[in-house]
Amino acid sequence: MASGKGESCLSKLLAHYKWFLETLAAGNNVDVVFLDFAKAFDKVDHASFS
Protein backbone atom coordinates (compact mmCIF):
# COMPACT_ATOMS: atom_id res chain seq x y z
CA MET A 1 0.00 0.00 0.00
CA ALA A 2 1.86 3.01 -1.22
CA SER A 3 1.02 6.34 0.28
CA GLY A 4 -0.50 8.71 -2.22
CA LYS A 5 -0.27 12.46 -2.11
CA GLY A 6 -3.37 14.11 -0.72
CA GLU A 7 -4.78 10.97 0.87
CA SER A 8 -6.12 11.41 4.35
CA CYS A 9 -5.08 9.33 7.31
CA LEU A 10 -8.65 8.03 7.54
CA SER A 11 -8.71 6.86 3.91
CA LYS A 12 -5.40 5.02 4.42
CA LEU A 13 -6.72 3.44 7.61
CA LEU A 14 -9.90 2.28 5.87
CA ALA A 15 -7.94 0.87 2.93
CA HIS A 16 -5.69 -1.06 5.31
CA TYR A 17 -8.70 -2.31 7.28
CA LYS A 18 -10.33 -3.52 4.05
CA TRP A 19 -7.12 -5.37 3.07
CA PHE A 20 -6.92 -6.86 6.58
CA LEU A 21 -10.49 -8.21 6.42
CA GLU A 22 -10.09 -9.53 2.86
CA THR A 23 -6.87 -11.30 3.81
CA LEU A 24 -8.51 -12.97 6.81
CA ALA A 25 -11.61 -13.89 4.77
CA ALA A 26 -9.33 -15.61 2.24
CA GLY A 27 -8.04 -17.80 5.06
CA ASN A 28 -4.63 -16.18 5.28
CA ASN A 29 -2.85 -15.12 8.45
CA VAL A 30 -2.11 -11.52 9.32
CA ASP A 31 0.62 -10.51 11.77
CA VAL A 32 0.13 -7.23 13.60
CA VAL A 33 2.65 -5.22 15.57
CA PHE A 34 1.48 -2.30 17.70
CA LEU A 35 4.04 0.37 18.51
CA ASP A 36 3.54 3.10 21.09
CA PHE A 37 5.82 6.04 20.42
CA ALA A 38 4.07 8.36 22.88
CA LYS A 39 6.68 7.98 25.60
CA ALA A 40 9.51 8.50 23.14
CA PHE A 41 7.98 11.77 21.96
CA ASP A 42 7.23 12.87 25.52
CA LYS A 43 10.99 12.78 26.22
CA VAL A 44 11.88 15.08 23.31
CA ASP A 45 12.80 18.63 24.25
CA HIS A 46 10.23 20.42 22.08
CA ALA A 47 11.84 23.79 22.79
CA SER A 48 14.82 22.66 20.70
CA PHE A 49 12.60 22.65 17.60
CA SER A 50 11.96 26.41 17.81
Backbone as a printed PyTorch tensor [residue, N CA C, xyz], in Angstrom:
tensor([[[  0.8320,  -1.1850,   0.0000],
         [  0.0000,   0.0000,   0.0000],
         [  0.8720,   1.2420,   0.0000]],

        [[  1.0650,   1.7940,  -1.1240],
         [  1.8590,   3.0080,  -1.2170],
         [  1.0320,   4.1990,  -0.7670]],

        [[  1.6960,   5.1440,  -0.1780],
         [  1.0190,   6.3440,   0.2840],
         [  0.9140,   7.3290,  -0.8660]],

        [[ -0.3040,   7.7540,  -1.1410],
         [ -0.5030,   8.7130,  -2.2160],
         [ -0.5880,  10.1200,  -1.6890]],

        [[ -0.1970,  11.0660,  -2.5110],
         [ -0.2660,  12.4630,  -2.1100],
         [ -1.7240,  12.8780,  -1.9650]],

        [[ -2.0220,  13.5890,  -0.9090],
         [ -3.3660,  14.1070,  -0.7220],
         [ -4.3400,  13.1320,  -0.0880]],

        [[ -3.8860,  11.9320,   0.2250],
         [ -4.7770,  10.9710,   0.8720],
         [ -4.8110,  11.2370,   2.3690]],

        [[ -5.9960,  11.1640,   2.9270],
         [ -6.1180,  11.4120,   4.3540],
         [ -5.7150,  10.1850,   5.1510]],

        [[ -5.4360,  10.4170,   6.4050],
         [ -5.0760,   9.3260,   7.3120],
         [ -6.2480,   8.3440,   7.4120]],

        [[ -7.4620,   8.8800,   7.4410],
         [ -8.6460,   8.0260,   7.5440],
         [ -8.7930,   7.1380,   6.3140]],

        [[ -8.5710,   7.6820,   5.1250],
         [ -8.7100,   6.8630,   3.9130],
         [ -7.6550,   5.7610,   3.8760]],

        [[ -6.4360,   6.0540,   4.3430],
         [ -5.3980,   5.0220,   4.4170],
         [ -5.7600,   3.9560,   5.4420]],

        [[ -6.3040,   4.3790,   6.5780],
         [ -6.7190,   3.4380,   7.6140],
         [ -7.8260,   2.5210,   7.1040]],

        [[ -8.8010,   3.0770,   6.4090],
         [ -9.9030,   2.2760,   5.8750],
         [ -9.4230,   1.3130,   4.7910]],

        [[ -8.4920,   1.7500,   3.9620],
         [ -7.9390,   0.8720,   2.9310],
         [ -7.1860,  -0.2870,   3.5700]],

        [[ -6.4320,  -0.0030,   4.6160],
         [ -5.6950,  -1.0560,   5.3080],
         [ -6.6530,  -2.0190,   5.9970]],

        [[ -7.6930,  -1.4850,   6.6090],
         [ -8.6960,  -2.3140,   7.2830],
         [ -9.3860,  -3.2450,   6.2830]],

        [[ -9.7070,  -2.7130,   5.1030],
         [-10.3340,  -3.5250,   4.0510],
         [ -9.4060,  -4.6570,   3.6380]],

        [[ -8.1060,  -4.3410,   3.4330],
         [ -7.1220,  -5.3700,   3.0730],
         [ -7.0230,  -6.4150,   4.1740]],

        [[ -6.9990,  -5.9770,   5.4150],
         [ -6.9220,  -6.8630,   6.5770],
         [ -8.0860,  -7.8530,   6.5820]],

        [[ -9.3030,  -7.3500,   6.4150],
         [-10.4860,  -8.2140,   6.4200],
         [-10.5030,  -9.1660,   5.2260]],

        [[-10.1170,  -8.6790,   4.0470],
         [-10.0870,  -9.5300,   2.8580],
         [ -9.0500, -10.6460,   3.0090]],

        [[ -7.9280, -10.3160,   3.6030],
         [ -6.8690, -11.3040,   3.8060],
         [ -7.3320, -12.3910,   4.7660]],

        [[ -7.9820, -11.9930,   5.8540],
         [ -8.5100, -12.9680,   6.8110],
         [ -9.6250, -13.8100,   6.1930]],

        [[-10.5030, -13.1720,   5.4090],
         [-11.6070, -13.8900,   4.7670],
         [-11.0900, -14.9330,   3.7750]],

        [[ -9.9210, -14.6700,   3.1910],
         [ -9.3320, -15.6150,   2.2440],
         [ -8.6320, -16.7690,   2.9600]],

        [[ -8.6450, -16.7270,   4.2900],
         [ -8.0440, -17.8030,   5.0630],
         [ -6.5620, -17.6390,   5.3310]],

        [[ -6.0480, -16.4540,   5.0410],
         [ -4.6280, -16.1850,   5.2820],
         [ -4.4160, -15.5890,   6.6710]],

        [[ -3.2020, -15.6960,   7.1570],
         [ -2.8520, -15.1180,   8.4480],
         [ -2.3710, -13.6860,   8.2730]],

        [[ -2.5870, -12.8960,   9.3060],
         [ -2.1050, -11.5160,   9.3240],
         [ -1.3760, -11.3040,  10.6510]],

        [[ -0.1420, -10.8550,  10.5700],
         [  0.6190, -10.5080,  11.7670],
         [  0.4890,  -9.0090,  12.0010]],

        [[  0.2940,  -8.6420,  13.2520],
         [  0.1260,  -7.2340,  13.5990],
         [  1.1060,  -6.8830,  14.7030]],

        [[  1.7470,  -5.7370,  14.5500],
         [  2.6500,  -5.2190,  15.5730],
         [  2.1620,  -3.8260,  15.9410]],

        [[  1.8990,  -3.6040,  17.2150],
         [  1.4780,  -2.2960,  17.6960],
         [  2.6650,  -1.6140,  18.3580]],

        [[  2.9330,  -0.4020,  17.9440],
         [  4.0380,   0.3750,  18.5050],
         [  3.4780,   1.6240,  19.1800]],

        [[  3.9690,   1.9150,  20.3550],
         [  3.5370,   3.1030,  21.0890],
         [  4.7260,   4.0430,  21.2130]],

        [[  4.7230,   5.0860,  20.4110],
         [  5.8220,   6.0420,  20.4170],
         [  5.5550,   7.2250,  21.3430]],

        [[  4.4330,   7.2160,  22.0490],
         [  4.0660,   8.3580,  22.8800],
         [  5.1480,   8.6970,  23.8980]],

        [[  5.6600,   7.7050,  24.5940],
         [  6.6800,   7.9840,  25.5990],
         [  7.9590,   8.5090,  24.9720]],

        [[  8.3120,   8.0170,  23.8180],
         [  9.5090,   8.5010,  23.1380],
         [  9.3640,   9.9760,  22.7940]],

        [[  8.1940,  10.3850,  22.3160],
         [  7.9840,  11.7740,  21.9560],
         [  7.8070,  12.6580,  23.1800]],

        [[  7.3460,  12.1040,  24.2940],
         [  7.2340,  12.8710,  25.5240],
         [  8.6070,  13.2710,  26.0500]],

        [[  9.6350,  12.5130,  25.7130],
         [ 10.9850,  12.7790,  26.2160],
         [ 11.7590,  13.7460,  25.3370]],

        [[ 11.1980,  14.1460,  24.2130],
         [ 11.8810,  15.0750,  23.3100],
         [ 11.7440,  16.4920,  23.8560]],

        [[ 12.8360,  17.2320,  23.8310],
         [ 12.7980,  18.6310,  24.2480],
         [ 12.2110,  19.4390,  23.0980]],

        [[ 10.9210,  19.7350,  23.1830],
         [ 10.2270,  20.4210,  22.0840],
         [ 10.7110,  21.8460,  21.8910]],

        [[ 11.3150,  22.4280,  22.9170],
         [ 11.8430,  23.7850,  22.7850],
         [ 13.0000,  23.8210,  21.7980]],

        [[ 13.6890,  22.7010,  21.6300],
         [ 14.8200,  22.6630,  20.6990],
         [ 14.3840,  22.7560,  19.2390]],

        [[ 13.1020,  22.5720,  18.9640],
         [ 12.6000,  22.6540,  17.5980],
         [ 12.2990,  24.0790,  17.1740]],

        [[ 12.3050,  24.9990,  18.1140],
         [ 11.9630,  26.4070,  17.8100],
         [ 13.0940,  27.1270,  17.1280]]])
